Amino acid sequence: MSNRQNEQDYTPEEVHEEREYGLFWYSWLWTVLRPVLMALCIFLVVAGVLMGGWNWVSRHYLAPMNDQYRAEADKDHAAYSFTVASGSSLTRVANNLEAAGLIHNRTVFKYAADFLGYGQKIQAGDYVVTKDMSMQEILELLTTGDGKPITKNITVIPGWTVQDIAASLVEQGVLQDADEFLSLCKSGQNYAAYYYITDVLATPGAGQRLYALEGYLAPDTYEIYTNATADEIIRKLLTQTEAVFKEEYHARAEAMGMTMDQVITLASMIEKEAKTQDFAKVSAVFYNRLRQNMTLGSDVTVKYGTGIRRMSLTGSDLAVDTPYNTYLHKGLPLGPICSPSAAAIQAALYPDEQYLAENYCYFCSMDPDSGALCFSRTLQEHEENVKKYSESWRKYDQEHGL
């Protein structure tokens, strides 16, 4: 065996021969492999560090609370009820999850939700969450909803009173009972921030009104949260009144020497007395009677003040003294008697010009079922009409058990 160790110990011919067949044939391969092996080693070290870091982050922030490192005896497999309330922010949801012990860290949950695109998709509802669920599984669950609607539509019909609205909300399951709703509407004190309610509360005799908010809960169809409170519903309806009573109406009312409350009051009477096609005519009758200093003599105001529902009123009914009895007291009643429609408000501001000019001062029902009215100029004509149609009113009451 040769004891030569370096290429210098060989002749050029021997070096060539050794590289091809002998001791140094692999030297070129090492030159290639060495940087590759070094890079691989560096990669493995970095990958190991990253993997260790990821495992730490996953265990402490992303994994289920019942992770693989927790002893089985320490795991909690119970199902927890978790509620996302309507309007809850992502921050609130994260805080509540951490407080319930369902996630490791609220901040990580919040940033992960935004990064993964779940932040704007979380839906209100009631959910069942376990500590076996990872953070991503919880996020996915909270974006599916619980299958229960979070909103519903309610409709306030023109001509409804505060009591009618409250009864409907209870019937639809929006409110458990009517007490709070009626109490808030009666005093109106919580809604003084609405300028028209401030005006109502400042009017003489405001404390005698059956409900301070009567007339101001605008008829319309509304989308509300299924868990909406009485206060939230009232505010929604009051805000719509402001939208309906446009600036043009304020200018018109001022030109006629009327306040918004007076217009709403008159409109509520018109709403109760007639169908839409006769609104402007009924309005003209009331204006003519006011101009002549006559009592308005409106049955619907007597019914509101007494709670009587019959169409045919007796002399004793008309003699009941309430601030709403327009047979006994001249001028408009104490306040509105229902929620008037936009059409009734417009009629209160723009009465029929022909009926004004021709001085129509009376009307009565011709057909209780259709709501058709008969108008007259004189008391004699009116009394003849009353005699002609009064039997149909009594029949209507009998048929409807009134």
Sequence and secondary structure as in RCSB ss.txt:
>XXXX:A:sequence
MSNRQNEQDYTPEEVHEEREYGLFWYSWLWTVLRPVLMALCIFLVVAGVLMGGWNWVSRHYLAPMNDQYRAEADK
DHAAYSFTVASGSSLTRVANNLEAAGLIHNRTVFKYAADFLGYGQKIQAGDYVVTKDMSMQEILELLTTGDGKPI
TKNITVIPGWTVQDIAASLVEQGVLQDADEFLSLCKSGQNYAAYYYITDVLATPGAGQRLYALEGYLAPDTYEIY
TNATADEIIRKLLTQTEAVFKEEYHARAEAMGMTMDQVITLASMIEKEAKTQDFAKVSAVFYNRLRQNMTLGSDV
TVKYGTGIRRMSLTGSDLAVDTPYNTYLHKGLPLGPICSPSAAAIQAALYPDEQYLAENYCYFCSMDPDSGALCF
SRTLQEHEENVKKYSESWRKYDQEHGL
>XXXX:A:secstr
     SGGGS HHHHHHHHHHSTTTTHHHHHHHHHHHHHHHHHHHHHHHHHHHHHHHIIIIIS SS TTS GGG 
   EEEEEE TT  HHHHHHHHHHTTSSS HHHHHHHHHHHT TTT   EEEEEETTS HHHHHHHHTT  SS S
EEEEEE TT  HHHHHHHHHHTTSSS SHHHHHHHHH GGGTTSHHHHHHHHSTTGGGSS TTTT S  EEEEEE
TT  HHHHHHHHHHHHHHHS HHHHHHHHHTT  HHHHHHHHHHHHHH  GGGHHHHHHHHHHHHHTT     HH
HHHHHH    SS  HHHHT   TT TTTS SS SS SS   HHHHHHHHS  HHHHHTT  EEEEEETTTTEEEE
ESSHHHHHHHHHHHHHHHHHHHHHTT 
